[in-house]
Amino acid sequence: MIKRKIKELDESLLSIVSKDRLERLRQKWIGKQVNKLTVLSIRLIIDETRKSNATIAIAKCECGETASFFLTRISNGLTKSCGCHRAIIKQQQREALIAATTEKECYTCKEVKNIVEFYESESNKDGLSGQCKICKVANDKPYSENKRQYNEKYRLKTKFGITVEEREYLLQHQQHRCAICNESEVEKQRKLAIDHNHLSNKIRGMLCMTCNAAMGLLKADIGVELLQKAILYIKETEDESCDPEISRIRNAKSQV
């Protein structure tokens, strides 16, 4: 397809006759409403590819859109709107088709079923999916499962550098129990997470979500200093040989 080169014509180069004709067109059309379009201005353009001139009308549609149109198409009724009129008619035809449809044939099982057996779909003219609900669920399930497995393989490989089989080996080595609290996946009702050092990317083991979050909050990636301080802190708070007033404050709730 040849790309057309179009530009606005310099009116100062027009002859007196052409200027007079252009002025008459403007007096006739500017402010006039034809169908849904109101003409705002008239201009001349030159098509350098076809070596021809054309009269263009800048018009505002009832929908609020302003665009340029060939004046001849507006005058002979070929252009009625900016395109919204065509969209409205298409939508009305679609709604009429949907309203008239009570049954549909599923293209998978070939059974004619009531429209309530189909999911809604904006991409089809009748507003319904081509497959019935039963066939769509049956066809989508293997796809969804395959996609889930692929996403899991991709995540393990890109984030941790291991395969699904290697992760399963880690789980079996820990007997599907958290390496810290020793609770199983069944007890937690959730799969164990891969615990790794975010700085070196070295995998440490499999942890439950609680222990894995605790490792992150205590900044285990940069060392065990905070972990050791936390242990020391807990031991000190259990020590009853501390300041008597501190001991009294700590045990205030337990003595109520």
N, C-alpha and C positions, 0 to 999 in steps of 0.2 A: 504493500500500500504506500502510495506517495504522500509524504507529509506536506500539507498545504501551508504556504507562507501567506499569512493574512495580516494586514496592518491598516490602521485608520487613514483615510484619504485626507490630504491637506486641502481644506476647502478654498484656500487662497489661490490654488491652481485651477479651480473650476472656471468654466466659461460663464458668461452672464446668464445664458439660457439654463445651464445646469444649476447655478445658484438659485435662480428663480423657481425652478422645479423643486429643489430641495426645500425652499421656504414654504411653498404651497403644501408639500407633504407634511411639514411640521405643523402648519396651521390646521390641517385636516385631522392629524392623528394625535398630537400631543394632548393628553388629558382624556382621550377617548377610551372607553372600556369595551373590549371585545371578549365575549365569554368571561373568563376569569382574569384576563390580563388588562391592566391599565397602562397605556403607553406614557412614558416619562420623557423620552427624547428620541430623536431620529439622527442617525449618523450614516456616513458613507464609508465603506471599506473597499480595499482593493485586494484581490486574490492574485498574488504575484505568480503563483503556479499556473493558474488557468488564464491569466492575463485578462481578468474581467472584474467589473465593479458590482457591488451589491448594496442594497439599503438595509440597514440594521435598526431595529427598534429596541430600545432599552425599556423594559416593561416590568411592572410589579404585579405579582400574582396575589390572589385573595388570601393565600396562605401566608403571605408576608415575604416570600422569596422574590428577589430581583435578579433578572438575568437578561441576556441579549438574545433576540430572535430575528429571523428573516422577516421583514415586513410583509412580503408577499404571502408567507404562510399564515400570518395573523389575519390578513385581509380576506383570504379565501377560506378561513376556518379550519385549516389543517392543524394549526397549533392553538389549542384552547387554554392551556395552562403551562406551568413550569414543569409539569410531569406529575404533579400531585393528583390531578383529575384521573389520569390513567391508573395511578396507584389505588385511588378510591374505588374505581370501577372494578379493578382486579380483586380488591378486598371484598366488595359486595358479591361478586361472582363466587368467590371462595366460600363466603358465609352461606350463600344460597345452596352451594353444593354440600356443605357440611350439614345444613339443616335438612336437606333432602335424603341424606345417607342414613340408613338404619341398619344395614348389614354390609359386610365387606368380606372378601375372600383373602385369606392369609396366603402369601406367596410361598410360604414354606410347607405348611401342611395341606394347603389347597382346600381347606374347609371354609365354608361360608358361615361367619359368626356375627353376632350382634356387635355393634360398635363399642359397647362397654367392655368387650374383650380385647380392645386395642388401646395402646398408649397414645397420647396426643403427640403430634409431630408437626412443627411449623414448616418443615421442609417439603411436606406433601400437600398437594392441592386440597385434598379432603380433610386435612388437619389430623390425620391418623397415621400411625406407624404402619409400614407394609406387613409386618409380622404381628401375629396375635401375641398376647402377653406370655402365654405358655412357651411358644417357640422362641420368643425373644430372650426370655430368661434362660432357656435351655442352651441357646446359641451363645449368649454373652458370658455364661458361667465359665466355660473352658478358657475363653479369651481373658477374662478377668483374672483367673487363676494363673494363667501363663504370664500375664503382665506383672502380677504380684511377684511371682518367682523370679522373673527377669529383673525387676526393680531391686529385689533383695540381693540377687547375685551382684548387680552393678554397685549397690551401696557398700556391700562387704569388700568388694575388690577395690573400689576407689577410696573408701574411707579408711579401711584397715589393712588392705593388701592380702586378704585371705579369701578362701572359697567357702561355700556352704558346708562342704564336707569337713573342712578344717575347724570351722566353728562347732560342728556337731562333735568332733573329737574332743574339743575343750570341754563341752558340756558333759560328755560321758566320763571324762577324766575327773570331773568334779561331782559326778553322779547327779547332775542337774540341780546342784545346791550352790547357794551363794558362798563364795570363798571367805567371807567375813562372818556373817550371822548364821551360816549353815542352814538357812531355811530353803526349802525346795520351791521349784516353780509352781507345784501344785498348791503348796501352802500360801504362797504369795499371789496365786491366781494371775500370774503375769510372767512372761518370758524373761530370762536373765539377760542383762545387757553386757556388752563387751567393754571392759574397763581397760583403758590404755593411757599412756603418758602423752599428753597433747603436745609436748615439746619434742620428744624423741620418736613419737609414734609407736613405741614398743607396747605390745599387748601384755597386760599383767594377768588377766584372768576374766572370769565371769562373775558379775555381781548383780544383786537385786537392785532395783531402781533407787531404793532408800540409801543403801550403802554406797552406790555409785555416785549419787548426788552429794553424800557426805564427803567423799574423797575429793570431789571438786571444790566444795565449799571450804575445806581445810587445806586447799592448795597443795595436794599431794604431788602434783607434777613438778614442783620446784624443790621438794624435799620433805622430810618427815618432821621438821621443826615444830610446825603447828600441831601436828598429831601428838607429838611428845608433850607439848605444852598442855594440850587438852587432857591427856592422861594424867599429868601431874596435877592439873587443876581439879580434876574429879577426886584424886586421892587426897588432896589437901582439904577439900570441902567435907570429906568424910572423917577427917581427923578431929577427934573430940578434945585433944589437948591444946587447942588454940585458945585465943583470948576468950575469957568467959562471956563477955558481952556479945562478941561475934557468934559464939556458940548458941547463946540465948536467942539472938535474932534469927539464926538459921533454923532453930527448932521451934520457932513461935507457932507455926501452923500445926506442927505435929502434936503440940501440947494442948491444943484447943479441944 
